[in-house]
Amino acid sequence: MITNRLQLFQIIIAVLLIITGCEKEQIIFKKIDFEISKHILPEYFVKSIDFDSKENAWIGTFKQGLIKYDGKSSTIFNSKNSIIPDSAVIWDLKVDNYDNIWLGTTYGLIRYDGKNFKLYNTSNSPILEDVVWSIGIDQKNIIWFASCRFEQGGLMTFDGTKWESYTPENSILPANSIKDIVIDNNNIVWLAMSEIVNNACFVNINNGNWNIYDNSDLGFRPYYFGNLAIGKNNMLIASIEYGLSSSGPRSPYLIQYDGFNWEINDPVDENGVPLGEIKALNTDLEGNIWVSFWSFNDVKLAVYNGQKWYYSEPGCPIESGFTIEPDFEDNIWIGTGHGIYIVKK
Protein backbone atom coordinates (compact mmCIF):
# COMPACT_ATOMS: atom_id res chain seq x y z
CA MET A 1 0.00 0.00 0.00
CA ILE A 2 2.85 2.40 0.86
CA THR A 3 4.49 1.65 -2.50
CA ASN A 4 1.27 2.35 -4.38
CA ARG A 5 0.79 5.65 -2.56
CA LEU A 6 4.39 6.65 -3.31
CA GLN A 7 3.93 5.86 -7.01
CA LEU A 8 0.68 7.84 -7.08
CA PHE A 9 2.40 10.79 -5.37
CA GLN A 10 5.23 10.72 -7.92
CA ILE A 11 2.73 10.72 -10.80
CA ILE A 12 0.85 13.70 -9.31
CA ILE A 13 4.11 15.67 -8.88
CA ALA A 14 5.14 14.91 -12.47
CA VAL A 15 1.78 16.10 -13.80
CA LEU A 16 1.97 19.28 -11.74
CA LEU A 17 5.48 20.01 -13.02
CA ILE A 18 4.31 19.67 -16.61
CA ILE A 19 1.21 21.82 -16.03
CA THR A 20 3.15 24.57 -14.25
CA GLY A 21 5.95 24.56 -16.80
CA CYS A 22 8.60 23.51 -14.27
CA GLU A 23 9.48 20.42 -16.25
CA LYS A 24 12.43 20.93 -18.59
CA GLU A 25 11.19 22.53 -21.77
CA GLN A 26 10.94 20.15 -24.70
CA ILE A 27 12.45 21.65 -27.82
CA ILE A 28 10.61 20.67 -30.99
CA PHE A 29 12.80 20.96 -34.06
CA LYS A 30 11.39 21.76 -37.45
CA LYS A 31 12.68 21.84 -40.97
CA ILE A 32 13.26 25.34 -42.25
CA ASP A 33 12.55 26.05 -45.90
CA PHE A 34 13.89 28.95 -47.93
CA GLU A 35 11.47 31.20 -49.77
CA ILE A 36 12.81 34.46 -51.14
CA SER A 37 9.70 36.63 -50.98
CA LYS A 38 11.21 39.95 -52.05
CA HIS A 39 14.32 41.58 -53.49
CA ILE A 40 14.52 45.31 -52.76
CA LEU A 41 16.94 48.19 -53.35
CA PRO A 42 19.04 46.22 -55.88
CA GLU A 43 21.19 49.24 -56.73
CA TYR A 44 22.53 49.58 -53.16
CA PHE A 45 25.50 47.92 -51.44
CA VAL A 46 24.09 47.07 -48.00
CA LYS A 47 26.33 46.73 -44.92
CA SER A 48 23.91 46.97 -41.97
CA ILE A 49 20.18 46.71 -41.14
CA ASP A 50 18.00 47.33 -38.07
CA PHE A 51 14.33 48.09 -37.37
CA ASP A 52 12.57 50.76 -35.29
CA SER A 53 9.43 50.27 -33.18
CA LYS A 54 7.21 51.25 -36.15
CA GLU A 55 8.78 48.39 -38.15
CA ASN A 56 10.62 50.72 -40.51
CA ALA A 57 13.86 49.25 -41.80
CA TRP A 58 16.99 51.39 -41.45
CA ILE A 59 19.74 50.42 -43.84
CA GLY A 60 23.41 51.39 -43.82
CA THR A 61 25.29 51.28 -47.10
CA PHE A 62 28.77 51.34 -48.53
CA LYS A 63 29.22 55.00 -49.58
CA GLN A 64 25.55 55.39 -50.58
CA GLY A 65 24.10 56.93 -47.43
CA LEU A 66 21.43 55.86 -44.95
CA ILE A 67 18.10 54.44 -46.17
CA LYS A 68 14.73 54.37 -44.42
CA TYR A 69 12.39 51.77 -45.93
CA ASP A 70 8.76 51.55 -44.75
CA GLY A 71 7.79 48.49 -46.75
CA LYS A 72 6.64 50.47 -49.78
CA SER A 73 8.97 53.39 -50.35
CA SER A 74 12.43 54.49 -49.33
CA THR A 75 14.03 57.74 -48.16
CA ILE A 76 17.73 58.27 -48.77
CA PHE A 77 19.87 60.38 -46.41
CA ASN A 78 23.19 61.51 -47.85
CA SER A 79 25.23 64.73 -48.18
CA LYS A 80 22.32 66.46 -49.93
CA ASN A 81 19.93 66.27 -46.98
CA SER A 82 22.05 65.24 -43.98
CA ILE A 83 25.55 65.39 -42.50
CA ILE A 84 26.43 61.94 -43.82
CA PRO A 85 29.36 62.31 -46.28
CA ASP A 86 28.95 60.59 -49.64
CA SER A 87 32.18 58.67 -48.99
CA ALA A 88 31.02 57.34 -45.58
CA VAL A 89 30.80 53.60 -45.04
CA ILE A 90 28.14 52.68 -42.47
CA TRP A 91 29.77 49.63 -40.92
CA ASP A 92 27.09 49.09 -38.30
CA LEU A 93 23.67 50.48 -37.40
CA LYS A 94 21.52 50.05 -34.29
CA VAL A 95 18.15 51.50 -33.19
CA ASP A 96 17.94 52.29 -29.47
CA ASN A 97 14.97 52.03 -27.09
CA TYR A 98 13.72 55.49 -28.11
CA ASP A 99 14.04 54.95 -31.87
CA ASN A 100 17.24 56.97 -32.19
CA ILE A 101 19.33 55.63 -35.05
CA TRP A 102 23.04 55.12 -34.28
CA LEU A 103 25.51 54.73 -37.12
CA GLY A 104 29.05 53.41 -36.87
CA THR A 105 30.90 55.01 -39.78
CA THR A 106 34.31 55.81 -41.22
CA TYR A 107 33.79 59.39 -39.97
CA GLY A 108 32.73 58.66 -36.39
CA LEU A 109 29.53 57.92 -34.50
CA ILE A 110 26.34 59.47 -35.91
CA ARG A 111 22.97 59.77 -34.16
CA TYR A 112 19.68 60.53 -35.91
CA ASP A 113 16.68 61.29 -33.67
CA GLY A 114 14.13 61.47 -36.49
CA LYS A 115 14.69 65.18 -37.03
CA ASN A 116 18.35 65.99 -36.64
CA PHE A 117 21.69 64.31 -37.24
CA LYS A 118 24.61 64.63 -34.84
CA LEU A 119 28.17 63.53 -35.62
CA TYR A 120 30.52 62.62 -32.76
CA ASN A 121 34.18 62.55 -33.74
CA THR A 122 37.59 63.32 -32.26
CA SER A 123 37.15 67.06 -32.86
CA ASN A 124 33.97 67.51 -30.81
CA SER A 125 33.81 64.59 -28.35
CA PRO A 126 35.99 62.20 -26.30
CA ILE A 127 35.62 59.51 -28.96
CA LEU A 128 38.89 57.56 -29.28
CA GLU A 129 39.01 57.17 -33.07
CA ASP A 130 36.89 58.56 -35.89
CA VAL A 131 36.12 55.10 -37.26
CA VAL A 132 33.38 53.07 -35.50
CA TRP A 133 33.15 49.40 -36.49
CA SER A 134 30.46 47.89 -34.29
CA ILE A 135 27.65 49.04 -31.97
CA GLY A 136 25.66 47.34 -29.20
CA ILE A 137 22.86 48.83 -27.09
CA ASP A 138 22.17 47.36 -23.66
CA GLN A 139 18.97 47.14 -21.63
CA LYS A 140 19.70 50.52 -19.98
CA ASN A 141 20.01 52.15 -23.42
CA ILE A 142 23.76 52.60 -23.03
CA ILE A 143 25.58 52.66 -26.36
CA TRP A 144 28.63 50.36 -26.53
CA PHE A 145 30.82 50.80 -29.58
CA ALA A 146 34.20 49.89 -31.03
CA SER A 147 36.17 53.05 -31.77
CA CYS A 148 39.52 51.62 -32.79
CA ARG A 149 42.24 50.98 -35.33
CA PHE A 150 45.26 48.71 -35.27
CA GLU A 151 46.90 49.25 -31.85
CA GLN A 152 44.82 52.42 -31.31
CA GLY A 153 41.55 53.21 -29.56
CA GLY A 154 39.32 50.58 -27.99
CA LEU A 155 35.87 50.22 -26.44
CA MET A 156 33.58 53.14 -25.60
CA THR A 157 30.22 53.70 -23.92
CA PHE A 158 27.84 56.64 -24.13
CA ASP A 159 24.65 57.08 -22.11
CA GLY A 160 23.59 60.31 -23.83
CA THR A 161 25.61 62.45 -21.43
CA LYS A 162 28.63 60.59 -20.10
CA TRP A 163 31.40 58.99 -22.14
CA GLU A 164 33.61 56.14 -20.93
CA SER A 165 36.58 54.67 -22.78
CA TYR A 166 38.47 51.41 -22.26
CA THR A 167 41.87 50.61 -23.73
CA PRO A 168 44.72 48.26 -22.77
CA GLU A 169 46.23 51.21 -20.88
CA ASN A 170 43.31 51.74 -18.47
CA SER A 171 41.57 48.33 -18.36
CA ILE A 172 42.22 44.61 -18.78
CA LEU A 173 41.23 44.90 -22.43
CA PRO A 174 43.92 42.70 -24.05
CA ALA A 175 44.12 44.65 -27.33
CA ASN A 176 42.77 47.75 -29.07
CA SER A 177 40.95 46.24 -32.03
CA ILE A 178 37.39 44.99 -31.51
CA LYS A 179 35.81 43.16 -34.44
CA ASP A 180 32.25 42.88 -33.11
CA ILE A 181 30.05 43.59 -30.08
CA VAL A 182 26.93 41.74 -28.96
CA ILE A 183 24.85 41.99 -25.77
CA ASP A 184 23.06 38.89 -24.51
CA ASN A 185 19.69 38.48 -22.80
CA ASN A 186 21.28 38.91 -19.36
CA ASN A 187 22.77 42.27 -20.40
CA ILE A 188 26.27 40.79 -20.59
CA VAL A 189 28.47 42.50 -23.16
CA TRP A 190 30.60 40.26 -25.40
CA LEU A 191 33.53 41.53 -27.45
CA ALA A 192 35.32 39.69 -30.25
CA MET A 193 38.93 40.86 -30.09
CA SER A 194 41.05 40.49 -33.24
CA GLU A 195 44.15 42.68 -33.22
CA ILE A 196 46.35 40.32 -35.21
CA VAL A 197 45.82 36.88 -36.72
CA ASN A 198 46.18 33.79 -34.53
CA ASN A 199 45.76 35.91 -31.42
CA ALA A 200 41.99 36.41 -31.12
CA CYS A 201 40.01 36.16 -27.90
CA PHE A 202 36.66 37.00 -26.32
CA VAL A 203 35.97 39.48 -23.54
CA ASN A 204 32.74 39.56 -21.59
CA ILE A 205 31.67 42.37 -19.26
CA ASN A 206 29.09 41.48 -16.64
CA ASN A 207 28.03 44.31 -14.34
CA GLY A 208 31.55 45.72 -14.23
CA ASN A 209 33.32 42.36 -14.02
CA TRP A 210 35.59 41.55 -16.97
CA ASN A 211 36.48 38.05 -18.15
CA ILE A 212 38.81 36.99 -20.98
CA TYR A 213 38.41 33.74 -22.95
CA ASP A 214 41.44 32.82 -25.04
CA ASN A 215 42.86 29.69 -26.66
CA SER A 216 43.39 28.05 -23.27
CA ASP A 217 39.61 28.17 -22.72
CA LEU A 218 38.53 27.45 -26.30
CA GLY A 219 40.93 24.54 -26.84
CA PHE A 220 42.39 26.05 -30.02
CA ARG A 221 43.86 29.34 -31.23
CA PRO A 222 41.25 31.34 -33.23
CA TYR A 223 42.62 32.86 -36.42
CA TYR A 224 40.50 36.02 -36.74
CA PHE A 225 36.94 36.71 -35.64
CA GLY A 226 34.01 37.66 -37.85
CA ASN A 227 30.54 38.25 -36.35
CA LEU A 228 28.92 37.53 -32.99
CA ALA A 229 25.30 36.59 -32.25
CA ILE A 230 23.15 35.31 -29.38
CA GLY A 231 21.13 32.16 -29.99
CA LYS A 232 18.90 29.72 -28.11
CA ASN A 233 19.31 29.64 -24.32
CA ASN A 234 21.61 32.68 -24.44
CA MET A 235 24.18 30.79 -26.53
CA LEU A 236 27.10 32.90 -27.75
CA ILE A 237 27.86 32.21 -31.42
CA ALA A 238 30.93 33.43 -33.33
CA SER A 239 32.24 33.06 -36.84
CA ILE A 240 35.96 32.81 -37.61
CA GLU A 241 37.46 34.40 -40.71
CA TYR A 242 40.44 33.24 -42.77
CA GLY A 243 40.40 35.90 -45.48
CA LEU A 244 43.82 37.19 -44.39
CA SER A 245 45.37 33.75 -44.68
CA SER A 246 47.01 32.52 -47.89
CA SER A 247 47.87 29.16 -46.35
CA GLY A 248 47.49 27.19 -43.16
CA PRO A 249 44.38 25.85 -41.35
CA ARG A 250 40.96 26.87 -42.70
CA SER A 251 38.72 25.70 -39.88
CA PRO A 252 36.81 25.90 -37.62
CA TYR A 253 34.39 28.41 -39.09
CA LEU A 254 31.75 28.64 -36.36
CA ILE A 255 31.96 28.12 -32.59
CA GLN A 256 29.39 28.44 -29.81
CA TYR A 257 29.44 28.74 -26.03
CA ASP A 258 26.59 27.72 -23.71
CA GLY A 259 28.16 29.16 -20.56
CA PHE A 260 30.01 25.93 -19.80
CA ASN A 261 31.50 24.47 -22.97
CA TRP A 262 32.92 25.71 -26.27
CA GLU A 263 31.79 23.71 -29.29
CA ILE A 264 32.56 23.76 -33.01
CA ASN A 265 29.43 23.79 -35.18
CA ASP A 266 30.64 24.16 -38.77
CA PRO A 267 28.10 23.89 -41.60
CA VAL A 268 29.43 20.88 -43.53
CA ASP A 269 28.46 18.69 -46.48
CA GLU A 270 27.61 14.97 -46.36
CA ASN A 271 31.33 14.18 -46.15
CA GLY A 272 31.96 16.51 -43.23
CA VAL A 273 33.71 19.12 -45.38
CA PRO A 274 32.95 22.78 -44.49
CA LEU A 275 30.75 24.50 -47.06
CA GLY A 276 32.75 27.71 -47.07
CA GLU A 277 33.86 30.71 -45.08
CA ILE A 278 31.05 32.44 -43.19
CA LYS A 279 30.57 36.02 -44.35
CA ALA A 280 27.60 37.04 -42.18
CA LEU A 281 26.05 35.53 -39.06
CA ASN A 282 22.96 36.22 -36.98
CA THR A 283 20.04 34.49 -35.26
CA ASP A 284 16.30 34.83 -35.83
CA LEU A 285 13.66 35.46 -33.16
CA GLU A 286 13.52 31.73 -32.35
CA GLY A 287 17.28 31.55 -31.90
CA ASN A 288 17.99 29.63 -35.12
CA ILE A 289 21.46 30.38 -36.53
CA TRP A 290 21.60 31.93 -40.02
CA VAL A 291 24.82 32.25 -42.02
CA SER A 292 25.80 33.38 -45.50
CA PHE A 293 28.92 32.04 -47.22
CA TRP A 294 31.83 32.78 -49.38
CA SER A 295 30.96 29.32 -50.66
CA PHE A 296 33.23 26.58 -52.00
CA ASN A 297 30.25 25.39 -54.07
CA ASP A 298 26.80 26.77 -54.86
CA VAL A 299 25.48 26.96 -51.27
CA LYS A 300 24.86 30.62 -50.39
CA LEU A 301 22.78 30.41 -47.21
CA ALA A 302 22.36 27.99 -44.29
CA VAL A 303 20.30 27.82 -41.10
CA TYR A 304 20.75 25.68 -37.99
CA ASN A 305 17.68 24.95 -35.87
CA GLY A 306 19.50 23.52 -32.86
CA GLN A 307 19.74 20.02 -34.29
CA LYS A 308 20.46 20.15 -38.00
CA TRP A 309 21.78 22.47 -40.71
CA TYR A 310 19.59 23.25 -43.73
CA TYR A 311 21.04 24.73 -46.91
CA SER A 312 19.79 26.81 -49.82
CA GLU A 313 19.32 24.98 -53.11
CA PRO A 314 21.76 25.37 -56.01
CA GLY A 315 21.00 28.47 -58.03
CA CYS A 316 19.98 30.57 -55.02
CA PRO A 317 20.29 34.20 -56.22
CA ILE A 318 21.63 35.51 -52.92
CA GLU A 319 25.29 36.44 -53.17
CA SER A 320 27.84 38.17 -50.96
CA GLY A 321 25.58 38.47 -47.91
CA PHE A 322 27.21 41.08 -45.67
CA THR A 323 24.54 41.35 -42.97
CA ILE A 324 21.59 39.29 -41.71
CA GLU A 325 18.75 40.69 -39.61
CA PRO A 326 15.27 39.33 -38.65
CA ASP A 327 12.29 41.68 -38.78
CA PHE A 328 9.33 41.72 -36.37
CA GLU A 329 7.63 38.88 -38.24
CA ASP A 330 10.88 36.87 -38.22
CA ASN A 331 11.46 37.26 -41.92
CA ILE A 332 15.20 37.25 -42.61
CA TRP A 333 16.69 40.30 -44.33
CA ILE A 334 20.00 39.63 -46.05
CA GLY A 335 22.01 42.67 -47.12
CA THR A 336 24.23 42.08 -50.14
CA GLY A 337 26.28 44.03 -52.67
CA HIS A 338 23.11 44.12 -54.80
CA GLY A 339 20.38 45.12 -52.38
CA ILE A 340 18.37 43.13 -49.85
CA TYR A 341 16.83 39.69 -50.17
CA ILE A 342 13.98 38.93 -47.75
CA VAL A 343 13.61 35.27 -46.84
CA LYS A 344 10.29 34.09 -45.46
CA LYS A 345 10.42 31.02 -43.22
Residue pairs with C-beta under 8 A, 6 or more apart in sequence:
14 23
16 22
17 23
27 232
27 306
29 305
29 306
29 307
29 308
30 305
31 305
31 310
32 288
32 303
32 305
32 310
32 345
33 310
33 345
34 301
34 310
34 312
34 313
34 316
34 343
35 343
35 344
35 345
36 316
36 317
36 318
36 341
36 342
36 343
36 344
37 331
37 342
37 343
37 344
38 341
38 342
39 317
39 339
39 340
39 341
39 342
40 69
40 339
40 340
40 342
41 59
41 67
41 69
41 74
41 339
41 340
42 338
42 339
43 338
43 339
44 59
44 61
44 64
44 67
44 339
44 340
45 61
45 62
45 63
45 64
45 337
45 338
46 59
46 60
46 61
46 62
46 322
46 323
46 335
46 336
46 337
46 339
46 340
47 60
47 61
47 62
47 89
47 90
47 91
47 92
47 322
47 323
47 335
48 59
48 60
48 90
48 91
48 92
48 93
48 104
48 323
48 335
49 57
49 58
49 59
49 60
49 93
49 323
49 325
49 333
49 335
49 340
50 57
50 58
50 93
50 94
50 95
50 101
50 325
51 57
51 58
51 95
51 325
51 327
51 328
52 58
52 95
52 99
52 101
53 95
53 99
54 99
55 71
55 327
55 328
56 68
56 69
56 70
56 71
57 67
57 68
57 69
57 70
57 71
57 327
57 333
58 66
58 67
58 68
58 69
58 93
58 95
58 101
59 66
59 67
59 68
59 69
59 93
59 335
59 340
60 66
60 67
60 90
60 91
60 92
60 93
60 103
61 67
61 90
62 89
62 90
62 337
63 86
63 87
63 88
63 89
64 76
64 78
65 76
65 77
65 78
65 79
65 82
65 84
65 86
65 88
66 76
66 77
66 78
66 82
66 84
66 90
66 93
66 101
66 103
66 112
67 74
67 75
67 76
67 77
68 74
68 75
68 77
77 84
77 112
77 117
78 84
78 86
79 85
79 86
82 112
82 117
83 110
83 117
83 118
83 119
84 90
84 103
84 105
84 110
84 117
85 107
87 106
88 105
88 106
88 107
89 105
89 106
90 103
90 104
90 105
91 104
91 105
91 106
91 131
91 132
91 133
91 134
92 103
92 104
92 132
92 133
92 134
92 135
92 145
93 101
93 102
93 103
93 104
93 135
94 101
94 102
94 135
94 136
94 137
94 143
95 101
95 102
95 137
96 102
96 137
96 141
96 143
97 137
97 141
98 141
99 114
100 111
100 112
100 113
100 114
101 111
101 112
101 113
102 109
102 110
102 111
102 135
102 137
102 143
102 145
103 109
103 110
103 111
103 112
103 132
104 132
104 133
104 134
104 135
104 145
104 146
105 131
105 132
106 130
106 131
107 119
107 121
107 130
107 131
108 119
108 120
108 121
108 122
108 125
108 127
108 130
108 131
108 132
109 119
109 120
109 121
109 125
109 127
109 132
109 135
109 143
109 145
109 147
109 158
110 117
110 118
110 119
110 120
111 117
111 118
111 120
112 118
120 127
120 158
121 127
121 130
122 128
122 129
122 130
125 163
126 156
126 163
126 165
127 147
127 156
127 163
128 147
128 148
128 152
128 153
128 154
128 156
128 165
128 167
129 147
129 148
129 149
129 152
129 153
130 147
131 147
131 148
131 149
132 145
132 146
132 147
133 146
133 148
133 178
133 179
133 180
134 145
134 146
134 178
134 179
134 180
134 181
135 143
135 144
135 145
135 146
135 181
136 143
136 144
136 145
136 181
136 182
136 183
136 189
137 143
137 144
137 183
138 144
138 183
138 187
138 189
139 183
139 187
140 159
140 187
141 159
141 160
142 157
142 158
142 159
143 157
143 158
143 159
144 155
144 156
144 157
144 181
144 183
144 189
145 155
145 156
145 157
145 158
145 181
146 153
146 154
146 155
146 156
146 177
146 178
146 179
146 180
146 181
146 191
147 153
147 154
147 155
147 156
147 165
148 154
148 155
148 176
148 177
148 178
149 176
149 177
150 176
150 177
150 195
151 175
151 176
151 177
151 195
152 176
153 167
153 176
154 165
154 166
154 167
154 168
154 171
154 173
154 176
154 178
155 165
155 166
155 167
155 171
155 173
155 178
155 181
155 191
156 163
156 164
156 165
156 166
157 163
157 164
158 164
166 173
167 173
167 176
168 174
168 175
168 176
171 210
172 210
172 212
173 193
173 203
173 210
174 193
174 201
174 203
174 212
174 214
175 193
175 194
175 195
175 199
176 195
177 193
177 194
177 195
178 191
178 192
178 193
178 194
179 192
179 193
179 194
179 200
179 224
179 225
179 226
180 191
180 192
180 225
180 226
180 227
180 228
181 189
181 190
181 191
181 192
181 228
182 189
182 190
182 228
182 229
182 230
182 236
183 189
183 190
183 230
184 190
184 230
184 234
184 236
185 230
185 234
186 206
186 234
187 207
188 204
188 205
188 206
189 204
189 205
189 206
190 202
190 203
190 204
190 228
190 236
191 202
191 203
191 204
191 205
192 200
192 202
192 225
192 226
192 227
192 228
192 238
193 200
193 201
193 202
193 203
193 225
194 200
194 224
194 225
197 223
197 224
197 244
197 245
198 221
198 222
198 223
198 224
199 221
200 221
200 222
200 223
200 224
200 225
200 240
201 212
201 213
201 214
201 215
201 222
202 212
202 213
202 214
202 236
202 238
202 257
203 210
203 211
203 212
203 213
204 210
204 211
204 213
205 211
213 257
213 262
215 221
215 222
217 262
218 255
218 262
219 262
220 252
222 240
222 255
223 240
223 241
223 242
223 244
223 245
223 248
223 249
224 240
224 241
224 242
224 243
224 244
225 238
225 239
225 240
225 241
226 238
226 239
226 240
226 241
226 278
226 279
226 281
227 238
227 239
227 278
227 280
227 281
227 282
228 236
228 237
228 238
228 281
229 236
229 237
229 238
229 281
229 282
229 283
229 289
230 236
230 237
230 283
231 237
231 256
231 283
231 287
231 288
231 289
232 283
232 286
232 287
232 288
232 306
233 258
233 287
234 259
235 256
235 257
235 258
235 287
236 256
236 257
237 254
237 255
237 256
237 265
237 281
237 283
237 289
238 254
238 255
238 256
238 281
239 253
239 254
239 278
239 281
239 291
240 252
240 253
240 254
240 255
240 278
241 277
241 278
242 249
242 250
242 277
243 277
243 294
250 274
250 277
251 264
251 266
251 274
252 264
252 266
253 266
253 267
253 274
253 276
253 277
253 278
254 264
254 265
254 266
254 267
254 278
254 281
254 289
254 291
255 262
255 263
255 264
255 265
256 262
256 263
256 265
257 263
265 289
265 304
266 274
267 274
267 275
267 278
267 291
267 293
267 299
267 302
267 304
267 309
267 311
268 274
268 275
268 309
269 275
269 297
273 296
274 296
275 293
275 295
275 296
275 297
275 299
275 302
275 311
276 293
276 294
276 295
276 296
276 297
276 299
277 293
277 294
278 291
278 292
278 293
278 294
279 291
279 292
279 293
279 294
279 320
279 321
279 322
280 291
280 292
280 321
280 322
280 323
280 324
280 334
280 335
281 289
281 290
281 291
281 324
282 290
282 323
282 324
282 325
282 326
283 289
283 290
283 326
284 290
284 303
284 326
284 330
284 332
284 345
285 326
285 330
286 330
287 306
288 303
288 304
288 305
288 306
289 303
289 304
290 301
290 302
290 303
290 324
290 332
291 301
291 302
291 303
291 304
291 324
292 300
292 301
292 318
292 320
292 321
292 322
292 324
292 334
293 299
293 300
293 301
293 302
293 321
294 320
298 314
298 315
298 316
299 311
299 312
299 314
299 316
300 312
300 316
300 318
300 319
300 321
301 311
301 312
301 316
301 318
301 321
301 334
301 343
302 309
302 310
302 311
302 312
303 309
303 310
304 310
312 318
317 341
318 334
318 336
318 341
319 336
319 337
319 338
320 336
320 337
320 338
321 334
321 335
321 336
321 341
322 335
322 336
322 337
323 334
323 335
324 332
324 333
324 334
324 335
325 332
325 333
325 335
326 332
326 333
327 333
327 342
330 345
331 342
331 343
331 344
331 345
332 342
332 343
332 345
333 340
333 341
333 342
333 343
334 340
334 341
334 342
334 343
